[in-house]
């Protein structure tokens, strides 16, 4: 199935499923988890049918009987599939007689799978009795089309991610939506910059697990390895619903991982301080009402620079707690990438003190300013921060500043993202800085129009309005601000061929005409006798 075919299938399935919801009494939030549960069931049978042939071929022959033994759960797990009980198969549900209770049958299918696979216990949705019988049967049929039944490989992972995105755009489930789904452009930026291809990968605010999924794509595309051979995944998530989404997401993509429901401010459930090769996150911004007197917070080894206390002994928001967590989780060569509120790069008082200490470690590698409208349900700009404890010695006193606020593709009136060229170009800038090979952008610039426009000489250079390698002395001069705009400057483009005087004359002529029409209209109104 081509990429275009997959996109078409995603859209067709979503449109069909969303039309069914629109004609029901269900909200998007009520609809989300049960719908994603059906995607999981359909995918589970597809993987089961694919694996069945492989499992049968690999079963050993009993030397005494000369026959192969029966396949078991472990055989299917090794083949990357779930061994489905008969009544948990999608085909069984799709062919259920009208006289049978479809909601009860689906709830039972979920229970059967959870009974066989303890990691999914309590995770799968079992609220199908809240659906109208006809709606539920129609929904089951949506995912029983031939194109869906024959879908192979990562197609269902793509469908699951697409549905998560669409639900996020509807604001379904989480406050502001962005808490359970980080837009693909920002996830791709983080993954491309830190290149998480080995070891321990941790997301302490994992939402629905999108960072892990994109890491799996990265490993497959660049190293052609099994994700479970290359990395070990750990996630922490505060909200129960998001935790379930994340576990379902990992199951859909065949990623083995440990997801724990917990509050990262008052716990360190995976005990990963100093052990992580990669940390990536989109934590909730500006979280307030954090208990500064909590004993765990006071003794937390993840806060080497202390909590960001106000003069009253309170914590105004959690931004600089998150930053210290991310830094502390890294091992001696670890890298981190995370989304953060724009206010954090210039925050004062205790936050400024902590920011200065972070900068002085030499581990702050890059800051990228992002424009408005990258999140689906909030329009505020943000920054993406990058730490690297394995920076080369000559880069320890330097930070790459990228102002990407004018780098975006307009998807709609309310949504922006990065084009492929823009994302590749930003990654090339980062690679050029990290490797100290200023020619590193040249190979990409040949076929990349965005790079060719900004780097016409085919090599890295500071570009006004876009990027600059800032030294520690320059950062000190800016009072330890990490706002890229302070360093890269503003590029002002003046079109010398544009007839400014002529355009002004046209505007004056148009204004005079409008004034005349306004006066005529006023006279007509005043002449009307009441």
Secondary structure, 3 states (H helix, E strand, C coil): CCHHHHHHHHHHHHHHHHHHHHCCCCCHHHHHHHHHHHHHHHHHHHHHHHHHHHHHHHCCECCCCCCECCCCHHHHHHCCCCCCCHHHCHHHHHCCCCCCCHHHHHHHHHHHHHHHCHHHCCCCCCCHHHCCHHHHHHHHHHCCCHHHHCCCCCHHHHHHHHHHHHHHHCCCCCCCCCCCCCCHHHHHHHHHHHCCCCEEEEECCCCCCHHHHHHHHHHHHHCCCCHHHHEEEEEEECCHHHHHHHHHHHHHHCCCEEEEECCCCCCCCCCCCCCEEEEEEECCCCCCCECCCCHHHHHCCCCCCCCCECCCCCECCCHHHHHHHHHHHEEEEEEEEEEEEHHHHCCCHHHHHHHHHHHHCCCEEEEEEECCCCCCCCCCCEEEEEEECCCCHHHCCEEEEEEECCCCEECCCCCEECCHHHHHHHHHHHHHHHHCCCCCCHHHHCCCHHHHHHCCCCCCCCECCCEEEEEHHHHHHCCCCCCCHHHHCCCCCCCCCCCHHHHHHHHHHHHHHHHHHHHHHHHHHHCCCC
